């Protein structure tokens, strides 16, 4: 019984970490895009 609780907690942590990394990648791409837009000369 205790093993299943530990396994469930481990899976929750794993899923949480997965979504955090996914969000981090999206934020990084967004910042990179904004940086490129700001360096382009405005006309």
Secondary structure, 3 states (H helix, E strand, C coil): CHHHHHHHHHHHHHHHHHHHHHHHHHHHHHHHHHHHHHHCCCC
